[in-house]
Amino acid sequence: MPSRRRVRLAALVSCVLALATALGGCASLGGHGRDRTAEARVGTPTPGATPASPATSGPPGTRHPGALPRQVRLADGRTYVLPTPAPAPWGARRPLLLVLHSFGGTWQRMEHIGQFQTRAARRGYVVAYGVGARRSWDADGCCGWSNAHHAKDVEYLTDVVADVRHRVPGIDPRRIYLMGFSNGAMMTLHTLCERPHLFAAGVGVAGALVGRCRGGAPIRYLEIHGTSDEVVPYDGGRIDWLHATFPPVSDLPRTIAARAPGSVVEIRSHPCAHVWPVGGRCRLDAATIGWEFLRRYALPSPAHHPARTGR
């Protein structure tokens, strides 16, 4: 017969193990809940965003078979992410979509919430992800490190397109598109204004035109924006921590038309705040609406890469 002391010791050990297991389960559940909140907001901009880490791991979202993300380094040292495209029929001409993350966001979060690889495979597109320096884009008026240091991101995205076309045969030069969130949406609009002969159309979520629009040719752009947005306010205003003043969203079509006559600029609003809407209370799915908008447009003739210009 074991002694009472041994019995009490065994019981105490069992209790400790049970308590540790319970606490571990609670910690795991709590962490999962926080991750879901972060994913739903797709890297909402935060002051003091940290530099981006190399994009070497796959996104948490569903991928089509064989779509293994890889980080590609350009000649100037900048990188972007190019998943292996789904197989295409011989001789097919495929559209290209560049996806741009927010200030403080990552390409992985964009993929997780937008499921771009799965959607691209289903629609016959090639998708690539831009990687902003220190998780920011130089949209000619916002945001962060890239704007402060004039990162020349229009030239970077032009180089990304050229590199993808070199690596992936059959890219249709008349159907090259952009889609971005927040600072990535600002970058989408700025790039369309600067390179209307290269990009056929773009979609932005929670963005704004924060600089000039060079124009010179019509652009096609869809802005999806929450009426409760306090980061990039729907009615416009100054946001001190971003060091930026945003115009009202409703001014966008008129502003673009003045610099680029013949442009198509549409606005879709939803009742949510600074998020990438996926349905539910927001009442619309940004990715689905975005794809439908893009497919309506192609450049009227084969695009060419215009000569680089200084800022």
Phi, psi and chi 1 to 4 in degrees:
 res  aa     phi    psi   chi1   chi2   chi3   chi4
   1 MET       -  127.9  -67.9  -70.8  -66.9      -
   2 PRO   -68.0  150.8   24.8  -33.0      -      -
   3 SER   -70.4  157.9   67.8      -      -      -
   4 ARG   -60.1  -33.2  -68.9 -177.0  179.4  179.8
   5 ARG   -64.0  -42.6 -176.6  176.1 -179.8 -179.0
   6 ARG   -65.9  -38.8  -70.7 -177.4  178.8  177.9
   7 VAL   -63.2  -44.8  170.9      -      -      -
   8 ARG   -64.0  -38.6  -74.3 -163.7  -62.8  -92.0
   9 LEU   -64.5  -43.2 -179.4   59.3      -      -
  10 ALA   -63.2  -41.1      -      -      -      -
  11 ALA   -64.8  -38.7      -      -      -      -
  12 LEU   -64.9  -42.9  178.3   59.9      -      -
  13 VAL   -61.4  -43.2  170.4      -      -      -
  14 SER   -60.7  -41.4  -62.5      -      -      -
  15 CYS   -64.2  -42.5  -71.8      -      -      -
  16 VAL   -62.2  -44.9  169.7      -      -      -
  17 LEU   -63.0  -41.5  -69.1  174.7      -      -
  18 ALA   -64.0  -40.9      -      -      -      -
  19 LEU   -65.4  -41.5  178.4   60.3      -      -
  20 ALA   -62.4  -41.9      -      -      -      -
  21 THR   -63.0  -43.6  -58.5      -      -      -
  22 ALA   -63.4  -43.2      -      -      -      -
  23 LEU   -65.7  -39.0  -71.0  175.2      -      -
  24 GLY   -62.2  -41.2      -      -      -      -
  25 GLY   -63.8  -40.1      -      -      -      -
  26 CYS   -65.8  -41.4  -69.2      -      -      -
  27 ALA   -63.4  -41.2      -      -      -      -
  28 SER   -63.9  -42.9  174.9      -      -      -
  29 LEU   -65.2  -42.3  179.3   61.2      -      -
  30 GLY   -64.7  -41.3      -      -      -      -
  31 GLY   -62.9  -40.1      -      -      -      -
  32 HIS   -62.2  -41.0  179.7   68.5      -      -
  33 GLY   -62.1  -41.0      -      -      -      -
  34 ARG   -65.8  -40.0  -73.2 -169.5  -64.3  -87.1
  35 ASP   -61.3  -41.1  -71.0  -17.0      -      -
  36 ARG   -63.3  -38.6  -73.1  178.5   60.8   84.9
  37 THR   -63.8  -44.2  -60.5      -      -      -
  38 ALA   -62.8  -42.1      -      -      -      -
  39 GLU   -66.0  -37.3  -70.0  158.0    5.1      -
  40 ALA   -65.1  -28.4      -      -      -      -
  41 ARG   -94.3   -3.5  -62.4 -177.3   67.9   80.5
  42 VAL    48.9   52.4 -161.0      -      -      -
  43 GLY    68.6   49.6      -      -      -      -
  44 THR   -52.7  134.2  -63.0      -      -      -
  45 PRO   -54.5  137.7  -24.9   33.9      -      -
  46 THR  -134.0  145.0   54.5      -      -      -
  47 PRO   -60.1  143.4  -19.6   31.4      -      -
  48 GLY    70.9   39.9      -      -      -      -
  49 ALA   -60.6  142.4      -      -      -      -
  50 THR   -89.8  158.6   55.3      -      -      -
  51 PRO   -59.0  147.6  -23.0   33.0      -      -
  52 ALA   -72.2  143.5      -      -      -      -
  53 SER   -87.5  158.5   58.0      -      -      -
  54 PRO   -58.1  139.6  -24.4   34.1      -      -
  55 ALA   -87.8   80.7      -      -      -      -
  56 THR  -108.7  -12.8   55.5      -      -      -
  57 SER  -106.1  156.4   60.6      -      -      -
  58 GLY   -74.0  156.2      -      -      -      -
  59 PRO   -70.6  156.5   27.7  -34.4      -      -
  60 PRO   -75.1  -11.6   25.9  -33.0      -      -
  61 GLY   -76.6  172.8      -      -      -      -
  62 THR   -70.5  137.8  -57.3      -      -      -
  63 ARG  -121.3  151.5  -61.3 -167.3  -60.6  -93.1
  64 HIS   -74.9  156.8   65.6  -93.1      -      -
  65 PRO   -56.0  132.1  -25.8   34.9      -      -
  66 GLY    88.1   -5.0      -      -      -      -
  67 ALA   -83.5   73.4      -      -      -      -
  68 LEU   -89.3  117.5  -60.2  176.3      -      -
  69 PRO   -64.9  143.3  -18.7   31.7      -      -
  70 ARG  -139.8  143.2   54.9  175.6  170.8  162.5
  71 GLN   -88.7  126.2 -178.6  173.4  -80.5      -
  72 VAL  -108.5  132.5  179.5      -      -      -
  73 ARG  -103.5  127.4 -172.6  171.7  -60.7  -83.2
  74 LEU   -82.4  172.0  -59.4  171.3      -      -
  75 ALA   -61.9  -31.0      -      -      -      -
  76 ASP   -86.4    3.2   63.8   -1.3      -      -
  77 GLY    98.0  -17.1      -      -      -      -
  78 ARG   -67.9  157.4  -65.3  -76.3  -60.8  -91.8
  79 THR  -127.1  161.3   62.8      -      -      -
  80 TYR  -147.1  170.4   71.7   96.5      -      -
  81 VAL  -113.5  127.5  175.3      -      -      -
  82 LEU  -127.0   99.7  178.3   64.0      -      -
  83 PRO   -65.8  151.0  -17.7   30.9      -      -
  84 THR   -64.4  121.1  -58.2      -      -      -
  85 PRO   -65.9  154.5  -17.6   30.5      -      -
  86 ALA   -64.8  150.7      -      -      -      -
  87 PRO   -56.9  145.1  -22.4   33.4      -      -
  88 ALA  -126.1  151.6      -      -      -      -
  89 PRO   -57.8  149.2  -21.4   32.1      -      -
  90 TRP   -60.0  131.2 -174.2   85.2      -      -
  91 GLY    81.9    2.1      -      -      -      -
  92 ALA   -70.0  145.0      -      -      -      -
  93 ARG  -103.6  118.9  -55.6  -69.4  -80.1  176.9
  94 ARG  -113.2  140.4  -66.8 -168.6  -77.0  179.8
  95 PRO   -70.5  158.6  -13.5   27.9      -      -
  96 LEU  -121.7  132.7  168.9   64.0      -      -
  97 LEU  -118.7  124.6  174.2   65.0      -      -
  98 LEU   -99.3  129.2  -58.8 -171.8      -      -
  99 VAL  -108.7  131.1  178.5      -      -      -
 100 LEU  -119.5  125.4  -51.6 -177.7      -      -
 101 HIS   -75.7  174.0   59.8   73.3      -      -
 102 SER   -85.4  175.8   66.5      -      -      -
 103 PHE   -68.9  119.5  174.3   35.4      -      -
 104 GLY    87.5   -4.5      -      -      -      -
 105 GLY   -94.9 -176.9      -      -      -      -
 106 THR  -137.8  161.0   64.2      -      -      -
 107 TRP   -66.8  -31.6   74.4  -91.8      -      -
 108 GLN   -61.9  -42.3  -69.0   98.3  -31.5      -
 109 ARG   -67.1  -38.4  -73.7 -176.7  177.0  179.8
 110 MET   -61.2  -43.9  -72.4  -64.7  -68.8      -
 111 GLU   -64.3  -40.5  162.7   58.1   23.0      -
 112 HIS   -62.7  -44.5 -176.9   87.4      -      -
 113 ILE   -83.2  -31.2 -157.2   70.8      -      -
 114 GLY   -96.1  -15.8      -      -      -      -
 115 GLN    50.7   47.2  -62.3  -69.3  -72.0      -
 116 PHE   -67.0  -35.6  -66.3  101.5      -      -
 117 GLN   -65.8  -44.6  -68.5 -176.4   54.6      -
 118 THR   -63.2  -44.9  -60.1      -      -      -
 119 ARG   -65.9  -38.4  -64.7  172.8 -168.8 -102.3
 120 ALA   -64.3  -43.9      -      -      -      -
 121 ALA   -61.4  -40.1      -      -      -      -
 122 ARG   -67.7  -31.5 -169.9  161.7   58.3 -122.1
 123 ARG   -99.4   -2.7  -67.9  168.8  169.4   81.9
 124 GLY    80.7   23.8      -      -      -      -
 125 TYR   -95.2  162.8  -80.0   60.4      -      -
 126 VAL  -106.9  137.2  173.6      -      -      -
 127 VAL  -122.7  141.4   63.7      -      -      -
 128 ALA  -137.5  156.0      -      -      -      -
 129 TYR  -118.8  124.1  -58.1   85.7      -      -
 130 GLY   -73.5  151.0      -      -      -      -
 131 VAL  -124.5  105.0  177.9      -      -      -
 132 GLY   -74.3  145.3      -      -      -      -
 133 ALA   -62.5  125.9      -      -      -      -
 134 ARG    51.3   41.0  -58.5 -161.4 -179.2 -173.1
 135 ARG    56.0   42.3  -61.0 -171.6 -177.2 -175.6
 136 SER  -147.5  164.4   60.7      -      -      -
 137 TRP  -129.4  145.5  -62.7  105.6      -      -
 138 ASP   -90.4   86.6  175.8   18.1      -      -
 139 ALA   -93.0   21.3      -      -      -      -
 140 ASP    67.1   35.6 -161.5   29.7      -      -
 141 GLY   163.0   -7.2      -      -      -      -
 142 CYS  -172.8  142.5 -169.4      -      -      -
 143 CYS  -147.8  160.8  -60.2      -      -      -
 144 GLY    61.8 -147.8      -      -      -      -
 145 TRP   -59.6  -44.6 -173.3   93.7      -      -
 146 SER   -62.7  -41.8  -69.6      -      -      -
 147 ASN   -68.4  -42.1 -179.6   67.5      -      -
 148 ALA   -64.9  -30.5      -      -      -      -
 149 HIS  -107.9   11.5  -68.6   79.0      -      -
 150 HIS    49.8   66.3  -55.2  -62.3      -      -
 151 ALA   -71.0   -7.0      -      -      -      -
 152 LYS    55.7   54.2  -64.0 -175.2  177.4 -179.4
 153 ASP   -74.5  -21.6  -75.8  -37.8      -      -
 154 VAL   -62.3  -45.0  171.9      -      -      -
 155 GLU   -63.8  -38.7  -72.1   81.5   -5.4      -
 156 TYR   -59.5  -47.2  160.0   74.2      -      -
 157 LEU   -67.7  -34.2  -65.9  174.7      -      -
 158 THR   -61.2  -41.6  -58.4      -      -      -
 159 ASP   -66.7  -37.2  -70.3  -16.2      -      -
 160 VAL   -60.4  -46.1  169.2      -      -      -
 161 VAL   -58.5  -46.3  170.2      -      -      -
 162 ALA   -61.8  -39.5      -      -      -      -
 163 ASP   -69.7  -41.4 -165.2   77.7      -      -
 164 VAL   -62.4  -42.9  173.1      -      -      -
 165 ARG   -63.5  -30.6  -66.9 -175.5   65.1 -174.6
 166 HIS   -71.5  -36.8  174.9   73.4      -      -
 167 ARG   -87.5  -30.5  -65.2  172.3 -176.3  -86.7
 168 VAL  -116.8  112.3 -179.0      -      -      -
 169 PRO   -70.3  150.6   24.7  -32.9      -      -
 170 GLY    86.7   14.2      -      -      -      -
 171 ILE   -69.5  130.1  -62.9  -64.6      -      -
 172 ASP   -80.1  113.6 -173.6  -11.8      -      -
 173 PRO   -68.8  -12.9   25.4  -34.6      -      -
 174 ARG   -88.2   -9.0  -60.8  177.1   60.9 -122.8
 175 ARG  -131.7   70.6  -64.4 -174.4  -67.5  163.4
 176 ILE  -117.0  126.1  -60.7  174.6      -      -
 177 TYR  -129.2  165.6  -53.1  106.0      -      -
 178 LEU  -130.0  145.3  -66.8  156.2      -      -
 179 MET  -146.6  129.4 -167.1  179.4  -62.4      -
 180 GLY  -148.6  165.5      -      -      -      -
 181 PHE  -119.2  133.2  173.5   58.1      -      -
 182 SER    58.0 -117.8 -169.1      -      -      -
 183 ASN   -57.9  -32.3 -171.9 -154.9      -      -
 184 GLY   -67.6  -32.0      -      -      -      -
 185 ALA   -70.5  -40.5      -      -      -      -
 186 MET   -59.9  -41.1  -59.3  172.6 -157.1      -
 187 MET   -67.2  -37.2 -169.8   67.2 -138.0      -
 188 THR   -58.9  -49.0  -68.3      -      -      -
 189 LEU   -67.0  -42.6 -173.1   51.2      -      -
 190 HIS   -61.3  -41.3  177.0   51.7      -      -
 191 THR   -68.3  -39.9  -56.4      -      -      -
 192 LEU   -59.3  -41.1  -70.8  173.0      -      -
 193 CYS   -66.2  -32.1  -76.1      -      -      -
 194 GLU   -89.5  -28.0  -66.4  -70.7  -50.1      -
 195 ARG  -131.2   58.5  -63.5  -68.6 -172.9  -88.5
 196 PRO   -68.7  -16.3   27.1  -35.8      -      -
 197 HIS   -90.0   -3.3  -62.7  -69.7      -      -
 198 LEU  -108.2  -42.9  176.5   60.0      -      -
 199 PHE  -103.9  126.4  -65.6   95.0      -      -
 200 ALA   -75.6  -32.4      -      -      -      -
 201 ALA  -169.7  167.6      -      -      -      -
 202 GLY  -152.8  158.5      -      -      -      -
 203 VAL  -129.9  132.5  175.7      -      -      -
 204 GLY  -125.5  141.7      -      -      -      -
 205 VAL  -116.5  122.0  175.8      -      -      -
 206 ALA    61.5   42.2      -      -      -      -
 207 GLY  -110.2 -168.2      -      -      -      -
 208 ALA  -169.8  159.4      -      -      -      -
 209 LEU   -90.8  107.6 -179.9   64.5      -      -
 210 VAL  -103.3   -2.3  -70.1      -      -      -
 211 GLY  -135.0 -158.6      -      -      -      -
 212 ARG   -80.9  163.6   61.2 -164.6  174.9   97.2
 213 CYS  -117.3  112.3 -175.4      -      -      -
 214 ARG   -61.7  -40.0 -179.0 -172.7  -63.2  -89.9
 215 GLY    71.9 -143.3      -      -      -      -
 216 GLY    98.4  -19.0      -      -      -      -
 217 ALA  -162.5  154.1      -      -      -      -
 218 PRO   -62.1  147.0  -20.8   32.7      -      -
 219 ILE  -120.5  158.0   69.9  170.9      -      -
 220 ARG  -122.5  120.6  -80.7   74.1   42.6 -177.6
 221 TYR  -146.8  137.7  178.4   74.3      -      -
 222 LEU  -116.8  124.0  169.7   64.2      -      -
 223 GLU  -106.2  122.5  171.3   65.5   23.7      -
 224 ILE  -108.5  121.5  -59.3  172.7      -      -
 225 HIS  -144.8  138.2 -147.8  107.4      -      -
 226 GLY   -83.2  133.9      -      -      -      -
 227 THR   -72.1  -14.7   55.1      -      -      -
 228 SER  -101.4   12.8  -60.1      -      -      -
 229 ASP   -65.4  125.4 -164.7  -29.9      -      -
 230 GLU  -109.7   -2.3  -65.0 -177.6   -8.6      -
 231 VAL   -91.9  -48.9  177.1      -      -      -
 232 VAL  -120.9   85.9 -176.6      -      -      -
 233 PRO   -59.0  138.5  -21.9   33.3      -      -
 234 TYR   -60.1  -37.4 -168.8   88.5      -      -
 235 ASP   -91.1    5.5  -67.1  -33.4      -      -
 236 GLY    83.5  169.1      -      -      -      -
 237 GLY   144.6  172.2      -      -      -      -
 238 ARG   -88.6  131.4  176.5   73.8 -179.9  176.7
 239 ILE  -117.3  104.8  -58.2  -61.7      -      -
 240 ASP   -63.7  -42.0  -71.2  -24.5      -      -
 241 TRP   -70.0  -18.0   68.4  -93.6      -      -
 242 LEU   -94.7   -7.4  -75.8  173.7      -      -
 243 HIS    54.8   43.0  -52.6  -69.1      -      -
 244 ALA  -142.3  147.6      -      -      -      -
 245 THR  -115.5  125.0  -60.6      -      -      -
 246 PHE  -104.7  136.0  -59.6  110.0      -      -
 247 PRO   -76.9  161.6   28.5  -33.9      -      -
 248 PRO   -60.2  142.9  -22.1   32.8      -      -
 249 VAL   -59.4  -36.2  173.7      -      -      -
 250 SER   -64.2  -18.9   58.8      -      -      -
 251 ASP   -78.2  -14.8  -73.7   -4.6      -      -
 252 LEU   -60.1  -50.0 -173.7   58.6      -      -
 253 PRO   -57.7  -43.2  -25.1   35.9      -      -
 254 ARG   -66.7  -40.1 -178.4  172.3   60.6 -105.6
 255 THR   -64.5  -44.6  -58.6      -      -      -
 256 ILE   -67.0  -43.3  -63.8  -62.6      -      -
 257 ALA   -60.2  -32.6      -      -      -      -
 258 ALA   -67.8  -30.1      -      -      -      -
 259 ARG  -101.8  -24.1  -61.1  -55.2  -56.3  -90.0
 260 ALA  -137.0   77.1      -      -      -      -
 261 PRO   -56.5  143.4  -24.8   34.7      -      -
 262 GLY    89.1    0.2      -      -      -      -
 263 SER   -70.4  156.7  -64.7      -      -      -
 264 VAL  -115.1  112.8  176.3      -      -      -
 265 VAL  -126.8  117.2  178.4      -      -      -
 266 GLU  -116.5  153.0  -61.8 -178.7    8.2      -
 267 ILE  -127.4  131.6  -61.9  170.4      -      -
 268 ARG  -122.8  120.1  -71.3  -71.1  -60.8  -89.4
 269 SER  -101.2  159.6   63.3      -      -      -
 270 HIS  -145.7  162.9   59.6   84.9      -      -
 271 PRO   -83.2    1.4   29.7  -35.7      -      -
 272 CYS   -86.9 -176.2  -64.9      -      -      -
 273 ALA   -96.7 -138.8      -      -      -      -
 274 HIS   -87.4   75.6 -165.2   74.3      -      -
 275 VAL  -137.6  164.8  -62.8      -      -      -
 276 TRP   -90.6  106.4  179.9  -75.2      -      -
 277 PRO   -70.2  137.7   24.4  -32.7      -      -
 278 VAL  -125.3   18.8  -66.2      -      -      -
 279 GLY   113.0 -151.4      -      -      -      -
 280 GLY    60.6 -132.2      -      -      -      -
 281 ARG   -63.4  -26.8 -170.9  175.4   69.0   84.6
 282 CYS   -73.9  -19.8  -61.3      -      -      -
 283 ARG    70.3   12.7  -57.2  173.8 -166.7  161.9
 284 LEU  -158.7  156.9   58.9   82.0      -      -
 285 ASP  -110.3  112.1  179.9   80.0      -      -
 286 ALA   -62.2  -41.9      -      -      -      -
 287 ALA   -64.0  -44.4      -      -      -      -
 288 THR   -62.7  -47.4  -63.0      -      -      -
 289 ILE   -63.0  -38.7  -67.2  173.5      -      -
 290 GLY   -63.0  -47.0      -      -      -      -
 291 TRP   -59.4  -42.6  -75.9  103.2      -      -
 292 GLU   -64.6  -35.5  -68.7  -56.8  -50.2      -
 293 PHE   -67.3  -47.2  177.8   82.9      -      -
 294 LEU   -61.5  -40.6  -64.3  178.0      -      -
 295 ARG   -64.7  -12.5   67.6 -171.1  -65.5  -90.6
 296 ARG   -78.1  -14.1  -70.0  159.3   40.5 -171.1
 297 TYR  -126.1  143.2  -60.8  102.8      -      -
 298 ALA  -147.6  151.7      -      -      -      -
 299 LEU   -66.7  148.8  -67.2  176.2      -      -
 300 PRO   -70.3  -19.3   24.2  -34.2      -      -
 301 SER  -148.9  162.5   59.6      -      -      -
 302 PRO   -51.5  130.2  -27.8   35.5      -      -
 303 ALA   -70.9  154.7      -      -      -      -
 304 HIS  -131.6  160.4   62.9  -82.0      -      -
 305 HIS   -88.0  109.4  -67.7  -87.0      -      -
 306 PRO   -68.2  156.9   25.0  -32.2      -      -
 307 ALA   -61.0  142.3      -      -      -      -
 308 ARG   -65.1  143.8  -71.4 -169.2  173.6 -172.8
 309 THR  -124.1  150.8   57.7      -      -      -
 310 GLY   -75.6  168.0      -      -      -      -
 311 ARG   -79.6      -  -66.1 -170.4   63.1   84.8
